[in-house]
Amino acid sequence: GAGVSQSPRYKVAKRGQDVALRCDPISGHVSLFWYQQALGQGPEFLTYFQNEAQLDKSGLPSDRFFAERPEGSVSTLKIQRTQQEDSAVYLCASSLSLGKIWYNEQFFGPGTRLTVL
Amino acid sequence: TQLLEQSPQFLSIQEGENLTVYCNSSSVFSSLQWYRQEPGEGPVLLVTVVTGGEVKKLKRLTFQFGDARKDSSLHITAAQTGDTGLYLCAGAHQAGTALIFGKGTTLSVSS
């Protein structure tokens, strides 16, 4: 079946502009995660949904970052008033996550590369 | 913040050589995954280890989870140019929670 898809793949924004990044998880996957990856670094956790509930948003760097998953499938990460330090690759991952340890496995999308000028 | 330390950060070797990448932490993880990431793509899962002392083999790749579930290693035998990429270890403290990633090891294998 289809994997995790993200759109757009590339986004260039002017400083101060709002952006919205979309994630389509694997069908049937309960959990959805957003990560931020700086160049040459490992991904860093932003936020996590189980179905439509946002269970953890402790990684969001500021109140300019907002994520939603209203119907428990597609998710959108929104960044308001973008700053240059927001430039990074934003990765989405999904997981079956039924509370059993084997379902910790997360499957990643290709990411959206955001460049803020 | 619970950190996963990966070493080495960069590794450049010739085809046919062996190598080991290490992933260490001061905290215990319920599971640990190894991912490989190529430029412009998301990380791709290689293996999950969940039991202390567990060893898993995937062709020329051998993964080991430490007895105390605080560390892991990835060993590649007879590296090939196709092994080039960013190798990431990632741990979870509880099932279904966010992964904590190491900073990665950039491997370059030349012919």
gemmi code that builds the backbone of each chain (N, CA, C; Angstrom):
import gemmi

chains = {
    "A": [
        ("GLY", (0.816, -1.205, 0.000), (0.000, 0.000, 0.000), (0.845, 1.247, 0.000)),
        ("ALA", (0.222, 2.393, -0.086), (0.924, 3.656, -0.148), (1.558, 3.952, 1.195)),
        ("GLY", (2.683, 4.630, 1.132), (3.361, 5.049, 2.353), (2.860, 6.398, 2.802)),
        ("VAL", (3.607, 7.021, 3.695), (3.282, 8.354, 4.183), (3.636, 9.368, 3.088)),
        ("SER", (2.720, 10.261, 2.791), (3.029, 11.289, 1.806), (2.932, 12.662, 2.451)),
        ("GLN", (3.744, 13.585, 1.947), (3.771, 14.936, 2.465), (3.749, 15.913, 1.300)),
        ("SER", (3.114, 17.054, 1.541), (3.102, 18.090, 0.514), (3.071, 19.468, 1.167)),
        ("PRO", (3.681, 20.471, 0.539), (4.527, 20.314, -0.639), (5.854, 19.679, -0.267)),
        ("ARG", (6.635, 19.254, -1.217), (7.959, 18.714, -0.931), (8.942, 19.833, -0.619)),
        ("TYR", (8.736, 20.975, -1.253), (9.598, 22.133, -1.042), (8.719, 23.368, -0.884)),
        ("LYS", (9.103, 24.238, 0.047), (8.366, 25.465, 0.252), (9.360, 26.581, 0.559)),
        ("VAL", (9.270, 27.657, -0.204), (10.066, 28.840, 0.071), (9.115, 29.924, 0.539)),
        ("ALA", (9.396, 30.486, 1.695), (8.527, 31.516, 2.260), (9.340, 32.756, 2.602)),
        ("LYS", (8.710, 33.892, 2.476), (9.340, 35.130, 2.928), (9.117, 35.256, 4.429)),
        ("ARG", (10.078, 35.819, 5.110), (9.967, 36.005, 6.552), (8.674, 36.747, 6.882)),
        ("GLY", (7.910, 36.169, 7.833), (6.644, 36.772, 8.221), (5.432, 36.120, 7.583)),
        ("GLN", (5.668, 35.301, 6.579), (4.576, 34.627, 5.877), (4.113, 33.410, 6.675)),
        ("ASP", (2.840, 33.057, 6.542), (2.317, 31.836, 7.162), (2.439, 30.681, 6.173)),
        ("VAL", (2.735, 29.473, 6.688), (2.817, 28.296, 5.821), (2.016, 27.148, 6.436)),
        ("ALA", (1.569, 26.241, 5.572), (0.840, 25.055, 6.018), (1.431, 23.847, 5.324)),
        ("LEU", (1.800, 22.846, 6.110), (2.425, 21.634, 5.600), (1.470, 20.468, 5.871)),
        ("ARG", (1.301, 19.631, 4.858), (0.302, 18.565, 4.952), (0.962, 17.203, 5.043)),
        ("CYS", (0.317, 16.322, 5.805), (0.789, 14.939, 5.935), (-0.384, 13.983, 5.765)),
        ("ASP", (-0.215, 13.011, 4.866), (-1.183, 11.925, 4.694), (-0.551, 10.653, 5.233)),
        ("PRO", (-1.003, 10.158, 6.380), (-0.367, 8.966, 6.966), (-0.791, 7.697, 6.243)),
        ("ILE", (-0.172, 6.602, 6.619), (-0.573, 5.297, 6.100), (-1.977, 4.993, 6.617)),
        ("SER", (-2.827, 4.516, 5.714), (-4.212, 4.243, 6.075), (-4.296, 3.269, 7.251)),
        ("GLY", (-5.086, 3.642, 8.255), (-5.265, 2.764, 9.405), (-4.295, 3.016, 10.536)),
        ("HIS", (-3.289, 3.833, 10.300), (-2.333, 4.133, 11.372), (-2.953, 5.126, 12.350)),
        ("VAL", (-2.890, 4.756, 13.621), (-3.540, 5.528, 14.671), (-2.735, 6.762, 15.044)),
        ("SER", (-1.430, 6.588, 15.136), (-0.576, 7.667, 15.639), (0.110, 8.408, 14.510)),
        ("LEU", (0.280, 9.703, 14.737), (0.952, 10.558, 13.751), (1.892, 11.486, 14.496)),
        ("PHE", (3.085, 11.605, 13.989), (4.133, 12.394, 14.629), (4.688, 13.416, 13.641)),
        ("TRP", (5.032, 14.577, 14.159), (5.769, 15.581, 13.389), (7.146, 15.765, 14.023)),
        ("TYR", (8.164, 15.823, 13.154), (9.533, 16.050, 13.586), (10.120, 17.186, 12.749)),
        ("GLN", (11.097, 17.858, 13.311), (11.853, 18.887, 12.601), (13.296, 18.405, 12.482)),
        ("GLN", (13.859, 18.492, 11.290), (15.227, 18.043, 11.086), (16.062, 19.156, 10.479)),
        ("ALA", (17.045, 19.613, 11.236), (17.990, 20.598, 10.730), (19.035, 19.881, 9.891)),
        ("LEU", (19.697, 20.620, 9.053), (20.679, 20.048, 8.133), (21.779, 19.305, 8.891)),
        ("GLY", (21.986, 18.042, 8.543), (23.045, 17.264, 9.157), (22.757, 16.777, 10.564)),
        ("GLN", (21.522, 16.917, 11.002), (21.148, 16.504, 12.359), (20.069, 15.424, 12.311)),
        ("GLY", (19.847, 14.787, 13.452), (18.738, 13.855, 13.545), (17.428, 14.598, 13.751)),
        ("PRO", (16.320, 13.966, 13.425), (15.016, 14.606, 13.628), (14.747, 14.900, 15.101)),
        ("GLU", (14.032, 15.986, 15.356), (13.619, 16.331, 16.719), (12.101, 16.393, 16.788)),
        ("PHE", (11.561, 15.809, 17.832), (10.122, 15.690, 18.005), (9.451, 17.056, 18.140)),
        ("LEU", (8.319, 17.209, 17.468), (7.512, 18.425, 17.600), (6.211, 18.127, 18.342)),
        ("THR", (5.397, 17.199, 17.761), (4.092, 16.939, 18.341), (3.587, 15.579, 17.910)),
        ("TYR", (2.566, 15.080, 18.608), (2.093, 13.711, 18.423), (0.579, 13.645, 18.585)),
        ("PHE", (-0.063, 12.929, 17.668), (-1.510, 12.710, 17.705), (-1.804, 11.220, 17.823)),
        ("GLN", (-2.828, 10.919, 18.581), (-3.416, 9.592, 18.536), (-4.854, 9.810, 18.085)),
        ("ASN", (-5.146, 9.298, 16.892), (-6.394, 9.663, 16.200), (-6.455, 11.183, 16.087)),
        ("GLU", (-7.529, 11.809, 16.525), (-7.620, 13.269, 16.380), (-7.095, 14.018, 17.603)),
        ("ALA", (-6.755, 13.296, 18.639), (-6.307, 13.933, 19.879), (-4.811, 14.233, 19.843)),
        ("GLN", (-4.480, 15.470, 20.133), (-3.075, 15.865, 20.221), (-2.599, 15.567, 21.640)),
        ("LEU", (-1.840, 14.493, 21.801), (-1.457, 14.028, 23.129), (-0.195, 14.680, 23.666)),
        ("ASP", (0.632, 15.186, 22.782), (1.895, 15.762, 23.241), (2.308, 16.824, 22.237)),
        ("LYS", (2.451, 18.047, 22.710), (2.939, 19.123, 21.837), (4.118, 19.818, 22.474)),
        ("SER", (4.805, 19.093, 23.327), (5.900, 19.681, 24.093), (7.086, 20.092, 23.235)),
        ("GLY", (7.205, 19.541, 22.025), (8.337, 19.867, 21.177), (8.136, 21.063, 20.279)),
        ("LEU", (6.946, 21.604, 20.245), (6.705, 22.779, 19.394), (7.534, 23.941, 19.921)),
        ("PRO", (8.357, 24.550, 19.068), (9.323, 25.543, 19.564), (8.716, 26.869, 20.006)),
        ("SER", (7.554, 27.203, 19.501), (6.930, 28.463, 19.914), (5.444, 28.414, 19.620)),
        ("ASP", (4.726, 29.428, 20.090), (3.283, 29.458, 19.828), (2.974, 29.826, 18.382)),
        ("ARG", (4.002, 30.031, 17.580), (3.745, 30.248, 16.145), (3.486, 28.926, 15.429)),
        ("PHE", (3.790, 27.822, 16.093), (3.619, 26.489, 15.513), (2.316, 25.884, 16.015)),
        ("PHE", (1.543, 25.371, 15.085), (0.239, 24.799, 15.429), (-0.002, 23.585, 14.548)),
        ("ALA", (-0.496, 22.488, 15.129), (-0.782, 21.293, 14.346), (-2.186, 20.811, 14.634)),
        ("GLU", (-2.799, 20.197, 13.632), (-4.145, 19.669, 13.810), (-4.310, 18.398, 13.008)),
        ("ARG", (-5.277, 17.601, 13.435), (-5.611, 16.331, 12.761), (-7.104, 16.100, 13.023)),
        ("PRO", (-7.945, 16.937, 12.454), (-9.356, 17.009, 12.864), (-10.164, 15.724, 12.692)),
        ("GLU", (-9.836, 14.922, 11.698), (-10.614, 13.704, 11.469), (-9.807, 12.442, 11.738)),
        ("GLY", (-8.666, 12.623, 12.377), (-7.871, 11.461, 12.739), (-7.112, 10.818, 11.600)),
        ("SER", (-7.023, 11.514, 10.461), (-6.223, 10.967, 9.360), (-5.199, 12.010, 8.917)),
        ("VAL", (-5.543, 12.835, 7.951), (-4.631, 13.867, 7.455), (-4.303, 14.859, 8.566)),
        ("SER", (-3.057, 15.313, 8.577), (-2.645, 16.317, 9.561), (-2.011, 17.501, 8.846)),
        ("THR", (-2.143, 18.676, 9.466), (-1.526, 19.885, 8.942), (-0.697, 20.543, 10.030)),
        ("LEU", (0.523, 20.876, 9.691), (1.391, 21.655, 10.572), (1.432, 23.075, 10.023)),
        ("LYS", (1.026, 24.014, 10.843), (0.990, 25.404, 10.409), (2.028, 26.209, 11.180)),
        ("ILE", (2.734, 27.041, 10.471), (3.709, 27.932, 11.087), (3.319, 29.354, 10.718)),
        ("GLN", (3.069, 30.149, 11.729), (2.674, 31.536, 11.492), (3.897, 32.440, 11.590)),
        ("ARG", (3.865, 33.510, 10.818), (4.915, 34.540, 10.867), (6.299, 33.878, 10.855)),
        ("THR", (6.580, 33.145, 9.782), (7.812, 32.365, 9.711), (9.054, 33.218, 9.926)),
        ("GLN", (10.042, 32.606, 10.560), (11.338, 33.223, 10.814), (12.414, 32.374, 10.135)),
        ("GLN", (13.586, 32.965, 9.943), (14.662, 32.244, 9.270), (15.049, 30.974, 10.026)),
        ("GLU", (14.955, 31.007, 11.337), (15.335, 29.825, 12.118), (14.343, 28.674, 11.967)),
        ("ASP", (13.216, 28.935, 11.305), (12.256, 27.864, 11.046), (12.678, 27.011, 9.845)),
        ("SER", (13.660, 27.466, 9.097), (14.129, 26.715, 7.930), (14.650, 25.353, 8.370)),
        ("ALA", (14.078, 24.310, 7.785), (14.408, 22.931, 8.168), (13.590, 21.995, 7.295)),
        ("VAL", (13.823, 20.709, 7.455), (12.951, 19.704, 6.859), (11.958, 19.260, 7.927)),
        ("TYR", (10.692, 19.267, 7.563), (9.644, 18.848, 8.489), (9.155, 17.458, 8.061)),
        ("LEU", (9.360, 16.507, 8.952), (9.040, 15.106, 8.679), (7.773, 14.697, 9.413)),
        ("CYS", (6.976, 13.920, 8.744), (5.784, 13.333, 9.349), (5.984, 11.824, 9.402)),
        ("ALA", (5.535, 11.193, 10.462), (5.622, 9.736, 10.588), (4.314, 9.209, 11.137)),
        ("SER", (3.970, 7.991, 10.752), (2.772, 7.373, 11.314), (3.107, 5.996, 11.865)),
        ("SER", (2.273, 5.533, 12.765), (2.512, 4.278, 13.464), (1.186, 3.646, 13.836)),
        ("LEU", (1.153, 2.300, 13.848), (-0.056, 1.617, 14.307), (-0.324, 1.925, 15.762)),
        ("SER", (0.716, 1.884, 16.579), (0.708, 2.333, 17.970), (-0.525, 1.905, 18.742)),
        ("LEU", (-0.668, 0.596, 18.903), (-1.814, 0.098, 19.660), (-1.438, -0.177, 21.103)),
        ("GLY", (-0.353, 0.431, 21.561), (0.049, 0.260, 22.949), (0.933, -0.944, 23.174)),
        ("LYS", (1.235, -1.668, 22.107), (2.141, -2.801, 22.251), (3.505, -2.395, 21.737)),
        ("ILE", (4.534, -2.875, 22.361), (5.880, -2.393, 22.109), (6.288, -2.557, 20.660)),
        ("TRP", (5.799, -3.583, 19.990), (6.209, -3.805, 18.614), (5.691, -2.722, 17.690)),
        ("TYR", (4.669, -2.005, 18.146), (4.092, -0.996, 17.281), (4.700, 0.374, 17.504)),
        ("ASN", (5.874, 0.418, 18.102), (6.607, 1.657, 18.201), (7.215, 2.057, 16.859)),
        ("GLU", (7.173, 1.154, 15.901), (7.824, 1.420, 14.630), (7.092, 2.524, 13.889)),
        ("GLN", (7.835, 3.528, 13.505), (7.263, 4.675, 12.812), (7.735, 4.674, 11.367)),
        ("PHE", (6.842, 5.027, 10.482), (7.134, 5.063, 9.056), (7.064, 6.524, 8.608)),
        ("PHE", (8.139, 6.964, 7.990), (8.302, 8.378, 7.689), (7.928, 8.716, 6.256)),
        ("GLY", (7.422, 9.937, 6.091), (7.247, 10.509, 4.772), (8.551, 11.115, 4.289)),
        ("PRO", (8.563, 11.648, 3.055), (9.798, 12.195, 2.484), (10.177, 13.557, 3.043)),
        ("GLY", (9.237, 14.193, 3.751), (9.536, 15.487, 4.344), (9.190, 16.658, 3.453)),
        ("THR", (9.023, 17.809, 4.077), (8.876, 19.089, 3.386), (10.068, 19.947, 3.772)),
        ("ARG", (10.816, 20.380, 2.767), (11.949, 21.270, 3.039), (11.459, 22.706, 2.997)),
        ("LEU", (11.485, 23.365, 4.142), (11.046, 24.757, 4.246), (12.262, 25.666, 4.290)),
        ("THR", (12.270, 26.643, 3.413), (13.312, 27.664, 3.402), (12.649, 29.012, 3.606)),
        ("VAL", (13.066, 29.710, 4.652), (12.518, 31.033, 4.947), (13.569, 32.076, 4.608)),
        ("LEU", (13.220, 32.971, 3.704), (14.179, 33.987, 3.244), (14.067, 35.272, 4.047)),
    ],
    "B": [
        ("THR", (16.180, 16.395, 29.248), (16.133, 15.758, 27.930), (17.012, 14.514, 27.934)),
        ("GLN", (16.439, 13.404, 27.508), (17.204, 12.162, 27.420), (17.865, 12.129, 26.060)),
        ("LEU", (19.176, 12.036, 26.034), (19.914, 12.109, 24.786), (20.415, 10.746, 24.354)),
        ("LEU", (20.486, 10.590, 23.057), (21.145, 9.447, 22.448), (22.389, 9.963, 21.752)),
        ("GLU", (23.549, 9.482, 22.177), (24.801, 9.906, 21.594), (25.248, 8.891, 20.554)),
        ("GLN", (25.462, 9.368, 19.340), (25.921, 8.490, 18.274), (27.365, 8.791, 17.947)),
        ("SER", (28.130, 7.738, 17.656), (29.507, 7.934, 17.222), (29.901, 6.838, 16.246)),
        ("PRO", (30.783, 7.121, 15.307), (31.289, 8.467, 15.029), (30.240, 9.296, 14.284)),
        ("GLN", (30.461, 10.586, 14.190), (29.535, 11.446, 13.473), (29.723, 11.291, 11.960)),
        ("PHE", (30.977, 11.120, 11.542), (31.288, 10.933, 10.124), (32.207, 9.731, 9.972)),
        ("LEU", (32.021, 8.996, 8.886), (32.843, 7.820, 8.622), (33.026, 7.685, 7.122)),
        ("SER", (34.283, 7.671, 6.699), (34.580, 7.537, 5.276), (35.501, 6.333, 5.102)),
        ("ILE", (35.018, 5.327, 4.375), (35.778, 4.091, 4.255), (35.787, 3.606, 2.809)),
        ("GLN", (36.635, 2.610, 2.551), (36.704, 1.987, 1.238), (35.752, 0.792, 1.186)),
        ("GLU", (35.307, 0.512, 0.009), (34.463, -0.657, -0.225), (35.177, -1.910, 0.289)),
        ("GLY", (34.423, -2.764, 0.973), (34.997, -4.006, 1.489), (35.400, -3.944, 2.956)),
        ("GLU", (35.529, -2.744, 3.490), (35.893, -2.602, 4.909), (34.696, -2.866, 5.805)),
        ("ASN", (34.998, -3.148, 7.056), (33.958, -3.314, 8.077), (33.871, -2.042, 8.917)),
        ("LEU", (32.714, -1.812, 9.531), (32.568, -0.635, 10.379), (31.522, -0.895, 11.456)),
        ("THR", (31.641, -0.117, 12.535), (30.663, -0.190, 13.618), (30.255, 1.217, 14.019)),
        ("VAL", (28.967, 1.410, 14.191), (28.404, 2.671, 14.662), (27.786, 2.418, 16.025)),
        ("TYR", (28.006, 3.368, 16.939), (27.555, 3.191, 18.313), (26.489, 4.221, 18.676)),
        ("CYS", (25.603, 3.787, 19.557), (24.509, 4.627, 20.011), (24.396, 4.410, 21.523)),
        ("ASN", (24.619, 5.469, 22.298), (24.684, 5.324, 23.748), (23.790, 6.325, 24.462)),
        ("SER", (23.263, 5.896, 25.607), (22.435, 6.773, 26.416), (22.604, 6.416, 27.885)),
        ("SER", (22.240, 7.348, 28.741), (22.253, 7.078, 30.175), (20.903, 6.557, 30.653)),
        ("SER", (19.922, 6.551, 29.760), (18.590, 6.107, 30.165), (18.198, 4.819, 29.451)),
        ("VAL", (17.217, 4.147, 30.000), (16.735, 2.876, 29.463), (15.643, 3.134, 28.443)),
        ("PHE", (15.681, 2.399, 27.353), (14.655, 2.509, 26.322), (13.848, 1.223, 26.220)),
        ("SER", (12.557, 1.365, 25.954), (11.713, 0.180, 25.766), (11.998, -0.470, 24.425)),
        ("SER", (12.413, 0.309, 23.468), (12.797, -0.229, 22.169), (13.746, 0.750, 21.503)),
        ("LEU", (14.476, 0.248, 20.548), (15.409, 1.101, 19.825), (15.357, 0.712, 18.357)),
        ("GLN", (15.323, 1.729, 17.515), (15.283, 1.489, 16.079), (16.519, 2.075, 15.418)),
        ("TRP", (16.882, 1.470, 14.303), (17.907, 2.027, 13.440), (17.250, 2.379, 12.099)),
        ("TYR", (17.556, 3.585, 11.634), (17.030, 4.067, 10.363), (18.198, 4.441, 9.452)),
        ("ARG", (17.930, 4.396, 8.159), (18.875, 4.916, 7.173), (18.158, 5.976, 6.359)),
        ("GLN", (18.824, 7.096, 6.149), (18.209, 8.207, 5.435), (19.114, 8.647, 4.296)),
        ("GLU", (18.513, 8.796, 3.120), (19.247, 9.308, 1.972), (18.833, 10.754, 1.732)),
        ("PRO", (19.681, 11.532, 1.075), (19.373, 12.954, 0.855), (18.019, 13.153, 0.183)),
        ("GLY", (17.218, 14.046, 0.736), (15.915, 14.365, 0.150), (14.821, 13.373, 0.467)),
        ("GLU", (15.121, 12.408, 1.317), (14.120, 11.401, 1.674), (13.960, 11.327, 3.182)),
        ("GLY", (12.865, 10.703, 3.612), (12.676, 10.480, 5.035), (13.448, 9.259, 5.491)),
        ("PRO", (13.644, 9.108, 6.800), (14.328, 7.920, 7.326), (13.544, 6.648, 6.993)),
        ("VAL", (14.282, 5.598, 6.678), (13.682, 4.297, 6.382), (14.103, 3.317, 7.468)),
        ("LEU", (13.125, 2.665, 8.073), (13.400, 1.751, 9.183), (14.200, 0.538, 8.717)),
        ("LEU", (15.296, 0.248, 9.444), (16.095, -0.953, 9.172), (15.724, -2.081, 10.129)),
        ("VAL", (15.642, -1.748, 11.418), (15.409, -2.805, 12.409), (14.881, -2.191, 13.702)),
        ("THR", (14.155, -2.990, 14.473), (13.736, -2.638, 15.823), (14.258, -3.696, 16.777)),
        ("VAL", (14.873, -3.279, 17.875), (15.298, -4.211, 18.914), (14.581, -3.844, 20.205)),
        ("VAL", (14.139, -4.855, 20.930), (13.323, -4.602, 22.112), (13.813, -5.328, 23.361)),
        ("THR", (14.634, -6.347, 23.206), (15.065, -7.161, 24.335), (16.544, -6.926, 24.616)),
        ("GLY", (16.883, -6.701, 25.883), (18.281, -6.508, 26.248), (19.138, -7.678, 25.787)),
        ("GLY", (20.259, -7.359, 25.131), (21.150, -8.404, 24.636), (20.773, -8.945, 23.266)),
        ("GLU", (19.684, -8.463, 22.733), (19.193, -8.970, 21.442), (20.159, -8.646, 20.314)),
        ("VAL", (20.339, -9.596, 19.413), (21.143, -9.399, 18.206), (20.276, -9.734, 17.008)),
        ("LYS", (20.239, -8.825, 16.051), (19.486, -9.074, 14.812), (20.417, -8.878, 13.635)),
        ("LYS", (20.242, -9.742, 12.637), (21.057, -9.637, 11.435), (20.167, -9.378, 10.229)),
        ("LEU", (20.624, -8.455, 9.387), (19.933, -8.112, 8.160), (20.993, -8.110, 7.078)),
        ("LYS", (21.156, -9.266, 6.415), (22.200, -9.445, 5.401), (23.567, -9.090, 6.005)),
        ("ARG", (24.223, -8.042, 5.540), (25.558, -7.699, 6.038), (25.508, -6.783, 7.274)),
        ("LEU", (24.321, -6.459, 7.744), (24.174, -5.561, 8.887), (23.822, -6.379, 10.140)),
        ("THR", (24.527, -6.106, 11.232), (24.262, -6.755, 12.508), (23.959, -5.690, 13.543)),
        ("PHE", (22.836, -5.830, 14.218), (22.386, -4.868, 15.211), (22.384, -5.544, 16.575)),
        ("GLN", (22.842, -4.806, 17.571), (22.845, -5.351, 18.918), (22.258, -4.336, 19.883)),
        ("PHE", (21.432, -4.812, 20.802), (20.867, -3.984, 21.867), (21.593, -4.359, 23.149)),
        ("GLY", (22.074, -3.377, 23.887), (22.810, -3.653, 25.102), (21.969, -4.371, 26.150)),
        ("ASP", (22.643, -5.107, 27.036), (21.938, -5.877, 28.062), (21.025, -4.989, 28.910)),
        ("ALA", (21.484, -3.776, 29.194), (20.711, -2.858, 30.030), (19.745, -1.996, 29.225)),
        ("ARG", (19.681, -2.216, 27.926), (18.799, -1.456, 27.017), (19.079, 0.039, 27.053)),
        ("LYS", (20.367, 0.382, 27.207), (20.758, 1.792, 27.164), (21.600, 2.103, 25.935)),
        ("ASP", (22.058, 1.083, 25.235), (22.951, 1.330, 24.119), (22.730, 0.298, 23.027)),
        ("SER", (23.230, 0.626, 21.851), (23.075, -0.260, 20.702), (24.231, -0.037, 19.745)),
        ("SER", (24.447, -1.016, 18.885), (25.480, -0.869, 17.865), (24.985, -1.443, 16.557)),
        ("LEU", (25.535, -0.884, 15.501), (25.271, -1.348, 14.139), (26.612, -1.687, 13.514)),
        ("HIS", (26.772, -2.917, 13.076), (28.003, -3.360, 12.436), (27.708, -3.721, 10.990)),
        ("ILE", (28.495, -3.167, 10.081), (28.345, -3.496, 8.666), (29.595, -4.243, 8.217)),
        ("THR", (29.385, -5.387, 7.630), (30.485, -6.211, 7.127), (30.646, -5.987, 5.625)),
        ("ALA", (31.875, -5.837, 5.199), (32.175, -5.688, 3.759), (31.303, -4.603, 3.126)),
        ("ALA", (31.502, -3.376, 3.569), (30.666, -2.258, 3.121), (30.684, -2.117, 1.600)),
        ("GLN", (29.553, -1.691, 1.072), (29.406, -1.447, -0.353), (29.051, 0.020, -0.573)),
        ("THR", (29.264, 0.516, -1.786), (28.960, 1.928, -2.070), (27.486, 2.234, -1.823)),
        ("GLY", (26.636, 1.245, -2.001), (25.206, 1.438, -1.757), (24.850, 1.606, -0.297)),
        ("ASP", (25.800, 1.379, 0.608), (25.550, 1.583, 2.040), (25.690, 3.045, 2.438)),
        ("THR", (26.181, 3.861, 1.535), (26.353, 5.288, 1.820), (25.037, 5.918, 2.243)),
        ("GLY", (25.089, 6.719, 3.311), (23.882, 7.390, 3.781), (24.033, 7.840, 5.214)),
        ("LEU", (22.958, 8.392, 5.753), (22.912, 8.835, 7.152), (22.237, 7.746, 7.966)),
        ("TYR", (22.918, 7.232, 8.974), (22.371, 6.196, 9.844), (21.963, 6.825, 11.163)),
        ("LEU", (20.725, 6.589, 11.531), (20.150, 7.199, 12.730), (19.681, 6.122, 13.695)),
        ("CYS", (20.031, 6.272, 14.965), (19.409, 5.431, 15.974), (18.329, 6.255, 16.664)),
        ("ALA", (17.285, 5.599, 17.097), (16.163, 6.284, 17.733), (15.563, 5.378, 18.795)),
        ("GLY", (15.329, 5.940, 19.957), (14.777, 5.160, 21.053), (13.456, 5.710, 21.533)),
        ("ALA", (12.660, 4.831, 22.122), (11.395, 5.235, 22.721), (11.367, 4.717, 24.150)),
        ("HIS", (10.881, 5.580, 25.067), (10.798, 5.158, 26.462), (9.545, 4.350, 26.729)),
        ("GLN", (8.515, 4.625, 25.930), (7.276, 3.877, 26.066), (6.740, 3.567, 24.678)),
        ("ALA", (6.016, 2.458, 24.577), (5.419, 2.104, 23.290), (4.468, 3.205, 22.841)),
        ("GLY", (4.559, 3.536, 21.572), (3.630, 4.493, 20.998), (3.979, 5.942, 21.230)),
        ("THR", (5.087, 6.213, 21.870), (5.459, 7.605, 22.117), (6.491, 8.074, 21.094)),
        ("ALA", (6.820, 9.347, 21.174), (7.740, 9.928, 20.208), (9.120, 9.294, 20.323)),
        ("LEU", (9.808, 9.254, 19.205), (11.168, 8.744, 19.172), (12.161, 9.841, 19.504)),
        ("ILE", (13.215, 9.455, 20.217), (14.339, 10.337, 20.483), (15.462, 9.881, 19.573)),
        ("PHE", (15.910, 10.776, 18.710), (16.921, 10.428, 17.733), (18.304, 10.854, 18.170)),
        ("GLY", (19.303, 10.062, 17.753), (20.672, 10.527, 17.808), (20.918, 11.504, 16.666)),
        ("LYS", (22.093, 12.119, 16.651), (22.393, 13.101, 15.615), (22.771, 12.451, 14.302)),
        ("GLY", (23.017, 11.145, 14.323), (23.278, 10.443, 13.088), (24.750, 10.238, 12.793)),
        ("THR", (25.017, 9.241, 11.988), (26.360, 8.960, 11.474), (26.292, 8.997, 9.963)),
        ("THR", (27.068, 9.900, 9.378), (27.116, 10.005, 7.923), (28.206, 9.078, 7.413)),
        ("LEU", (27.776, 8.061, 6.671), (28.701, 7.047, 6.153), (28.918, 7.280, 4.667)),
        ("SER", (30.177, 7.305, 4.274), (30.528, 7.414, 2.857), (31.426, 6.228, 2.510)),
        ("VAL", (30.976, 5.431, 1.545), (31.740, 4.269, 1.110), (32.171, 4.508, -0.327)),
        ("SER", (33.459, 4.501, -0.550), (33.968, 4.761, -1.895), (34.589, 3.492, -2.490)),
        ("SER", (34.546, 3.422, -3.802), (35.044, 2.227, -4.503), (36.521, 2.367, -4.825)),
    ],
}
model = gemmi.Model(1)
for chain_id, residues in chains.items():
    chain = gemmi.Chain(chain_id)
    for i, (resn, *xyz) in enumerate(residues, 1):
        res = gemmi.Residue()
        res.name, res.seqid = resn, gemmi.SeqId(i, " ")
        for name, pos in zip(("N", "CA", "C"), xyz):
            atom = gemmi.Atom()
            atom.name, atom.element = name, gemmi.Element(name[0])
            atom.pos, atom.b_iso = gemmi.Position(*pos), 0.0
            res.add_atom(atom)
        chain.add_residue(res)
    model.add_chain(chain)
structure = gemmi.Structure()
structure.add_model(model)
structure.setup_entities()
